[in-house]
Amino acid sequence: MRARARTAIFAAVLAAAVASSAWAEDDQAQAPQVPGAGSAPLAVPDPSALPEPQATPSPDPAAAEEAKLAEGLPKVPTEIGVRLGKATKTGKPTAGDLVLLTIKPPADQGEGAAPKDSAKLDAGPIDWGEGRLLWWKTFDAKTGAIQVGVTTYKPGKLVIKAIPFYKNGAAVFASEPKELEFEAIGGDKSKDEIYPPAPVGLPFWLVLLLSFLSLAIVFALLRSLHAWHKRRKARQEEAESAPKILTAIEEFEKVRRESDQRGHLDRGQYKPYYFSLSEAAKRFLGTAYRFDAEERTARELLVELERLGMGVELVDQWERVFDEMDVVKFTDQLPATDAAKALGGRLSQIVAQSWARSPVARELLERQQKEAAK
């Protein structure tokens, strides 16, 4: 029994050793061999040579919905025109040129119709597929068309998708899709963009010359302004220092005050006082009514005033006061003291009434009103 048991144990140990050896050979066959360990070196791939993973663009649900909507709408005739900017050998448009779509819907549909994104388009350009919608014009009854400006900033084929138009909140029609080939700008690059213009530099000597010219112009302007200010100030000082030009009524009142200040009435000297006021009254009438009054007699003066259109009542007042003054001037008769003292006040009242009706006063008033209205 013991001999059989030992034989069974030995057989089991031998089977385990054979299995372990088989497993080791399999692992060695599957494992990569390391250079220098008696095997050929492994070829490691270059990472830069590996192809880049292609990103799968996610579809735009809004664009897909618009495309589906445009496909189901009736298409209206659409004309395409290009305003070429930079000329090319083939005459094809280049990136950035304006593409003009002329869309001609029926009048009842076109009147009041607008693109879906008209509010955004009114504020500025919007993306439309591979291109951009720049602006749009409403339906014109004369031409029967709606105009839309389109462009692209990439060379190659531009597919202008159908543009749906809405009216009263419902889609009514769409433009016809169009295709147009755009060339690259300035070369044969497969992918060309609109490059910003390079700044143009000026030579240093030209910049320096322009700077000196600008300074000279500013200096000349400052000198001219200073000279103008000095001349203006001199004119103002001259006007302030010049004697004031008195009007006819102001001149009369000045003479009357001076006559009163001489004290003729207090000393009983009536003739000088009456002569002074009589001559002042004549000068007033001649200036206010524009005629030579100082060399005329009182009778001639009154006749001229009637001819010039002075009112009868006013002429009668002048006649009475001149008669009163002539009696004292040319005879030895003395006036009553109270009447002599009141003469200046009565003359001032008649002068004020005559001045208000005179042509000179009316012209002066009109001139003042025009200056005030400016």
Buried (B, 14 or more C-beta within 10 A) or exposed (E): EEEEEEEEEEEEEEEEEEEEEEEEEEEEEEEEEEEEEEEEEEEEEEEEEEEEEEEEEEEEEEEEEBBEBBEEBEBBEBEBEBEEBEEBEEEBBBBBBBBBBBBBBEEEBBEEBBBBBBEEBEEEBEEBBBBBBBEBEEBEEEEBBBBBBBBBBBBBEBEBBBBBBBBEEEBBBBBBBBEBEBBBBEEEEEEBEEEEEEEEEEEEEEEEEEEEEEEEEEEEEEEEEEEEEEEEEEEEEEEEEEEEEEBBBEBBBEBBEEBBEEEBBEEEEBBBBBBBBBBBBBBBBBBBBEBEBEEBEBEEBBEBBEEBEBEEEBBEBBBEBBEBBBBBBEEEEEBEEEEBBEBBEBBBEBBEBBBEBBEBBEEBEEEEEEEEEE
